Amino acid sequence: MDYSRQELVLGKNELNKKKAAIIGLGAIGSNSANMLARAGLNLVLIDNDNVEASNINSQSIYCSKDINKPKAVALAMRLREINNKIEYFNERITKKNIGIIKADLVLDCTDNMKTRFLLNDYCKKHGMPLIHSAAIKMIGTVFIVHADACLRCIY
């Protein structure tokens, strides 16, 4: 892929050396993955849900042929047309498998507090930033939780 326009803005493009893990591939996660793949980042996509017909209107990268496919698989296949540096896991993140997150940055695009706290604990332990995001209806929030911060304290 040609990243020459990014180099004009950012200088030497080092993004292709970085890896972001995106956990939760709904509206926020799938759109974030799309943008980061186009920016040249290596991605780790993690979600255990399947694409449903009701997802098609808000999760714009999925289409009707993706219905009933695992979100991680459908999204990885689509994004590999843009950027071939995509890993995926059709799994729910737990204490037992959280080691599959090998990245420089973690995006929390999940829909439950248990997983969010688990991701925060993992990021704190490994000294990496967590970008926390959440949305309900027309209200959304995004903030960076630095490696020494506690998501539990915020909530």
Backbone as CSV, one residue per row, in Angstrom:
resi,resn,N_x,N_y,N_z,CA_x,CA_y,CA_z,C_x,C_y,C_z
1,MET,0.841,-1.177,0.000,0.000,0.000,0.000,0.882,1.235,0.000
2,ASP,0.414,2.293,-0.594,1.132,3.555,-0.703,0.739,4.469,0.457
3,TYR,1.700,4.756,1.329,1.452,5.638,2.472,2.124,6.994,2.280
4,SER,2.409,7.383,1.049,3.159,8.609,0.789,2.443,9.857,1.301
5,ARG,1.123,9.892,1.265,0.411,11.074,1.773,0.559,11.200,3.283
6,GLN,0.582,10.075,3.975,0.812,10.129,5.418,2.205,10.646,5.712
7,GLU,3.180,10.251,4.892,4.545,10.699,5.117,4.668,12.202,4.937
8,LEU,3.870,12.785,4.058,3.879,14.238,3.892,3.433,14.932,5.168
9,VAL,2.458,14.343,5.852,1.914,14.946,7.062,2.721,14.555,8.295
10,LEU,3.053,13.293,8.408,3.676,12.772,9.620,5.195,12.685,9.567
11,GLY,5.789,12.920,8.425,7.207,12.643,8.274,7.355,11.169,7.964
12,LYS,8.456,10.562,8.327,8.660,9.147,8.043,7.565,8.325,8.706
13,ASN,6.899,7.488,7.930,5.784,6.710,8.456,6.293,5.502,9.240
14,GLU,6.157,5.563,10.547,6.568,4.459,11.413,5.374,3.614,11.856
15,LEU,4.169,3.978,11.409,2.972,3.269,11.853,2.991,1.805,11.452
16,ASN,3.620,1.474,10.325,3.623,0.078,9.885,4.483,-0.820,10.768
17,LYS,5.168,-0.225,11.734,5.943,-1.017,12.694,5.172,-1.232,13.995
18,LYS,4.008,-0.615,14.114,3.216,-0.687,15.335,2.062,-1.665,15.172
19,LYS,1.632,-2.220,16.304,0.515,-3.165,16.293,-0.526,-2.713,17.301
20,ALA,-1.775,-2.704,16.859,-2.898,-2.367,17.724,-3.806,-3.574,17.838
21,ALA,-4.232,-3.871,19.049,-5.214,-4.930,19.282,-6.559,-4.258,19.506
22,ILE,-7.560,-4.714,18.772,-8.904,-4.159,18.902,-9.803,-5.273,19.426
23,ILE,-10.338,-5.061,20.606,-11.189,-6.059,21.228,-12.613,-5.519,21.193
24,GLY,-13.480,-6.239,20.493,-14.857,-5.829,20.265,-14.966,-5.238,18.878
25,LEU,-15.660,-5.920,17.987,-15.687,-5.526,16.578,-17.074,-5.110,16.128
26,GLY,-17.774,-4.406,17.015,-19.065,-3.826,16.661,-18.855,-2.526,15.915
27,ALA,-19.736,-1.559,16.125,-19.675,-0.293,15.378,-18.360,0.446,15.624
28,ILE,-17.976,0.626,16.871,-16.752,1.367,17.174,-15.522,0.570,16.752
29,GLY,-15.478,-0.690,17.124,-14.303,-1.511,16.829,-14.075,-1.733,15.349
30,SER,-15.132,-2.019,14.596,-14.956,-2.281,13.162,-14.557,-1.017,12.411
31,ASN,-15.123,0.125,12.777,-14.730,1.382,12.138,-13.311,1.793,12.520
32,SER,-12.939,1.566,13.768,-11.560,1.857,14.200,-10.579,0.964,13.448
33,ALA,-10.908,-0.303,13.315,-10.036,-1.239,12.594,-9.870,-0.812,11.148
34,ASN,-10.934,-0.393,10.527,-10.882,0.064,9.139,-9.907,1.235,8.991
35,MET,-10.030,2.222,9.859,-9.159,3.395,9.767,-7.704,3.054,10.074
36,LEU,-7.473,2.221,11.084,-6.103,1.875,11.455,-5.442,0.994,10.400
37,ALA,-6.203,0.099,9.778,-5.661,-0.724,8.697,-5.224,0.166,7.538
38,ARG,-6.030,1.163,7.222,-5.705,2.084,6.127,-4.513,2.973,6.470
39,ALA,-4.260,3.169,7.767,-3.103,3.953,8.194,-1.825,3.115,8.194
40,GLY,-1.956,1.808,8.004,-0.784,0.953,7.897,-0.408,0.187,9.143
41,LEU,-1.203,0.275,10.207,-0.876,-0.465,11.419,-1.096,-1.960,11.235
42,ASN,-0.312,-2.746,11.946,-0.572,-4.172,12.096,-1.716,-4.290,13.092
43,LEU,-2.649,-5.190,12.838,-3.820,-5.294,13.706,-4.010,-6.705,14.233
44,VAL,-4.521,-6.768,15.454,-5.020,-8.000,16.054,-6.485,-7.734,16.348
45,LEU,-7.377,-8.471,15.686,-8.824,-8.292,15.831,-9.370,-9.420,16.696
46,ILE,-10.131,-9.068,17.728,-10.626,-10.079,18.665,-12.098,-9.831,18.966
47,ASP,-12.928,-10.835,18.714,-14.355,-10.789,19.034,-14.894,-12.200,18.858
48,ASN,-15.870,-12.566,19.648,-16.453,-13.902,19.510,-17.882,-13.881,18.971
49,ASP,-18.377,-12.703,18.579,-19.742,-12.596,18.062,-19.786,-12.838,16.558
50,ASN,-20.976,-13.147,16.082,-21.235,-13.270,14.653,-21.934,-12.014,14.151
51,VAL,-21.784,-11.737,12.875,-22.491,-10.624,12.254,-23.974,-10.988,12.190
52,GLU,-24.809,-10.065,12.637,-26.261,-10.246,12.586,-26.851,-9.244,11.603
53,ALA,-28.023,-9.536,11.093,-28.685,-8.628,10.149,-28.846,-7.241,10.755
54,SER,-29.104,-7.165,12.060,-29.298,-5.861,12.715,-27.999,-5.063,12.822
55,ASN,-26.842,-5.687,12.576,-25.561,-4.977,12.618,-25.287,-4.177,11.352
56,ILE,-25.898,-4.549,10.259,-25.527,-4.016,8.952,-25.695,-2.491,8.869
57,ASN,-26.706,-1.931,9.523,-26.924,-0.484,9.409,-25.918,0.344,10.198
58,SER,-25.360,-0.168,11.299,-24.457,0.643,12.119,-22.999,0.192,12.045
59,GLN,-22.779,-0.985,11.532,-21.424,-1.520,11.441,-21.085,-1.616,9.957
60,SER,-20.705,-0.467,9.408,-20.722,-0.245,7.965,-19.763,-1.093,7.147
61,ILE,-18.787,-1.710,7.739,-17.862,-2.509,6.939,-18.435,-3.899,6.636
62,TYR,-19.409,-4.327,7.426,-20.052,-5.617,7.178,-21.163,-5.449,6.149
63,CYS,-21.463,-6.520,5.434,-22.561,-6.479,4.464,-23.379,-7.763,4.594
64,SER,-24.435,-7.866,3.822,-25.372,-8.985,3.972,-24.704,-10.347,3.772
65,LYS,-23.677,-10.430,2.948,-23.007,-11.726,2.758,-22.219,-12.154,4.005
66,ASP,-22.016,-11.221,4.961,-21.296,-11.537,6.196,-22.207,-12.066,7.305
67,ILE,-23.520,-11.987,7.121,-24.451,-12.411,8.175,-24.177,-13.860,8.556
68,ASN,-24.114,-14.097,9.859,-23.829,-15.379,10.503,-22.354,-15.771,10.489
69,LYS,-21.496,-14.989,9.878,-20.054,-15.248,9.935,-19.504,-14.611,11.211
70,PRO,-18.431,-15.169,11.760,-17.784,-14.507,12.903,-17.288,-13.122,12.503
71,LYS,-17.534,-12.141,13.359,-17.107,-10.768,13.054,-15.602,-10.695,12.809
72,ALA,-14.812,-11.395,13.629,-13.358,-11.340,13.472,-12.933,-11.841,12.097
73,VAL,-13.551,-12.899,11.635,-13.212,-13.483,10.330,-13.649,-12.551,9.208
74,ALA,-14.902,-12.097,9.251,-15.432,-11.235,8.185,-14.627,-9.943,8.082
75,LEU,-14.321,-9.337,9.215,-13.580,-8.082,9.199,-12.146,-8.293,8.718
76,ALA,-11.500,-9.341,9.193,-10.122,-9.614,8.761,-10.058,-9.839,7.253
77,MET,-10.995,-10.596,6.710,-10.993,-10.854,5.267,-11.171,-9.557,4.475
78,ARG,-12.060,-8.684,4.941,-12.288,-7.415,4.259,-11.060,-6.518,4.362
79,LEU,-10.474,-6.421,5.555,-9.336,-5.516,5.747,-8.065,-6.026,5.094
80,ARG,-7.944,-7.322,4.907,-6.760,-7.851,4.217,-6.729,-7.440,2.749
81,GLU,-7.846,-6.964,2.223,-7.846,-6.410,0.871,-7.121,-5.065,0.850
82,ILE,-6.992,-4.436,2.009,-6.363,-3.126,2.156,-4.970,-3.254,2.754
83,ASN,-4.847,-4.111,3.745,-3.624,-4.230,4.546,-3.515,-5.690,4.970
84,ASN,-2.466,-6.360,4.551,-2.376,-7.801,4.835,-1.782,-8.122,6.197
85,LYS,-1.559,-7.119,7.035,-0.962,-7.348,8.344,-2.046,-7.445,9.418
86,ILE,-2.944,-8.401,9.239,-4.106,-8.546,10.116,-4.120,-9.953,10.705
87,GLU,-4.128,-10.041,12.031,-4.364,-11.303,12.727,-5.775,-11.231,13.303
88,TYR,-6.394,-12.374,13.522,-7.720,-12.340,14.139,-7.930,-13.557,15.019
89,PHE,-8.791,-13.365,16.003,-9.163,-14.428,16.929,-10.665,-14.361,17.148
90,ASN,-11.343,-15.448,16.861,-12.778,-15.553,17.091,-12.966,-16.108,18.511
91,GLU,-12.651,-15.266,19.492,-12.672,-15.687,20.893,-13.148,-14.538,21.769
92,ARG,-13.662,-14.908,22.926,-13.956,-13.927,23.978,-12.705,-13.840,24.846
93,ILE,-12.265,-12.644,25.147,-11.079,-12.454,25.988,-11.397,-12.866,27.423
94,THR,-10.540,-13.720,27.970,-10.650,-14.174,29.354,-9.259,-14.099,29.997
95,LYS,-9.192,-14.365,31.277,-7.894,-14.413,31.954,-6.991,-15.483,31.343
96,LYS,-7.586,-16.565,30.855,-6.792,-17.669,30.310,-6.180,-17.365,28.950
97,ASN,-6.857,-16.579,28.122,-6.347,-16.378,26.759,-5.894,-14.939,26.476
98,ILE,-5.855,-14.099,27.487,-5.550,-12.691,27.257,-4.149,-12.487,26.659
99,GLY,-3.312,-13.476,26.762,-1.972,-13.401,26.184,-1.955,-13.288,24.668
100,ILE,-3.093,-13.516,24.009,-3.128,-13.343,22.549,-3.007,-11.875,22.159
101,ILE,-3.164,-10.996,23.151,-2.997,-9.566,22.889,-1.504,-9.272,22.969
102,LYS,-0.875,-9.230,21.828,0.538,-8.849,21.754,0.580,-7.614,20.873
103,ALA,0.579,-6.442,21.510,0.425,-5.204,20.747,1.093,-4.045,21.479
104,ASP,1.190,-2.926,20.767,1.711,-1.695,21.346,0.607,-0.855,21.970
105,LEU,-0.622,-1.136,21.562,-1.778,-0.345,21.961,-2.999,-1.251,21.965
106,VAL,-3.891,-1.059,22.927,-5.125,-1.842,22.997,-6.318,-0.901,22.900
107,LEU,-7.246,-1.225,22.015,-8.504,-0.489,21.907,-9.612,-1.333,22.513
108,ASP,-10.209,-0.817,23.561,-11.340,-1.467,24.217,-12.616,-0.992,23.540
109,CYS,-13.191,-1.832,22.731,-14.455,-1.529,22.043,-15.503,-2.547,22.453
110,THR,-15.400,-3.005,23.680,-16.277,-4.054,24.191,-17.566,-3.459,24.736
111,ASP,-18.446,-4.347,25.175,-19.745,-3.898,25.673,-20.028,-4.384,27.087
112,ASN,-18.954,-4.721,27.844,-19.199,-5.152,29.218,-18.031,-4.758,30.116
113,MET,-18.351,-4.451,31.355,-17.362,-3.938,32.295,-16.348,-5.004,32.711
114,LYS,-16.761,-6.243,32.814,-15.834,-7.301,33.219,-14.648,-7.376,32.260
115,THR,-14.925,-7.358,30.968,-13.852,-7.421,29.974,-13.043,-6.133,29.986
116,ARG,-13.692,-5.004,30.149,-12.982,-3.722,30.192,-11.975,-3.692,31.342
117,PHE,-12.392,-4.154,32.514,-11.485,-4.173,33.657,-10.339,-5.158,33.423
118,LEU,-10.628,-6.285,32.826,-9.593,-7.268,32.509,-8.561,-6.665,31.552
119,LEU,-9.027,-5.955,30.527,-8.118,-5.300,29.580,-7.269,-4.248,30.280
120,ASN,-7.878,-3.463,31.171,-7.133,-2.448,31.913,-6.050,-3.084,32.776
121,ASP,-6.381,-4.177,33.465,-5.394,-4.869,34.293,-4.227,-5.366,33.438
122,TYR,-4.536,-5.926,32.276,-3.509,-6.436,31.374,-2.604,-5.300,30.890
123,CYS,-3.208,-4.191,30.494,-2.430,-3.060,29.987,-1.546,-2.461,31.075
124,LYS,-2.078,-2.353,32.298,-1.276,-1.850,33.411,-0.077,-2.763,33.648
125,LYS,-0.319,-4.065,33.666,0.744,-5.043,33.914,1.840,-4.954,32.855
126,HIS,1.462,-4.695,31.605,2.424,-4.695,30.500,2.855,-3.291,30.062
127,GLY,2.421,-2.266,30.815,2.868,-0.912,30.543,2.432,-0.353,29.200
128,MET,1.222,-0.697,28.787,0.739,-0.198,27.497,-0.539,0.612,27.677
129,PRO,-0.751,1.578,26.792,-1.974,2.385,26.892,-3.206,1.613,26.415
130,LEU,-4.321,1.965,27.007,-5.619,1.411,26.644,-6.497,2.566,26.175
131,ILE,-7.056,2.436,24.998,-8.037,3.419,24.551,-9.401,2.825,24.822
132,HIS,-10.109,3.443,25.725,-11.421,2.966,26.158,-12.491,3.707,25.375
133,SER,-13.458,2.982,24.849,-14.555,3.613,24.118,-15.854,2.909,24.459
134,ALA,-16.918,3.677,24.422,-18.239,3.116,24.686,-19.282,4.025,24.059
135,ALA,-20.380,3.434,23.650,-21.472,4.218,23.079,-22.797,3.540,23.379
136,ILE,-23.780,4.358,23.708,-25.155,3.895,23.871,-26.041,4.909,23.174
137,LYS,-26.791,4.439,22.204,-27.650,5.304,21.387,-26.825,6.433,20.794
138,MET,-27.100,7.675,21.148,-26.421,8.822,20.560,-25.324,9.404,21.459
139,ILE,-24.986,8.719,22.534,-23.984,9.215,23.471,-22.776,8.295,23.443
140,GLY,-21.596,8.875,23.293,-20.386,8.078,23.254,-19.278,8.706,24.056
141,THR,-18.287,7.910,24.396,-17.130,8.394,25.131,-15.889,7.662,24.638
142,VAL,-14.787,8.378,24.594,-13.489,7.799,24.256,-12.461,8.492,25.129
143,PHE,-11.602,7.722,25.781,-10.490,8.335,26.500,-9.358,7.336,26.626
144,ILE,-8.167,7.882,26.825,-6.964,7.058,26.977,-6.763,6.780,28.449
145,VAL,-6.571,5.511,28.761,-6.246,5.096,30.120,-4.765,4.748,30.093
146,HIS,-3.932,5.598,30.681,-2.489,5.373,30.665,-2.144,4.137,31.490
147,ALA,-0.978,3.618,31.256,-0.566,2.345,31.851,-0.579,2.352,33.369
148,ASP,-0.531,3.524,33.978,-0.545,3.574,35.437,-1.917,3.975,35.990
149,ALA,-2.931,4.037,35.136,-4.263,4.467,35.565,-5.188,3.274,35.780
150,CYS,-6.246,3.529,36.514,-7.174,2.475,36.881,-8.567,2.792,36.347
151,LEU,-9.060,1.964,35.457,-10.390,2.143,34.905,-11.459,1.995,35.995
152,ARG,-11.218,1.128,36.964,-12.169,0.957,38.061,-12.350,2.264,38.840
153,CYS,-11.267,3.016,38.978,-11.346,4.285,39.713,-12.206,5.294,38.964
154,ILE,-12.160,5.260,37.645,-12.954,6.189,36.847,-14.440,5.847,36.970
155,TYR,-14.753,4.546,36.946,-16.142,4.129,37.037,-16.568,3.935,38.479
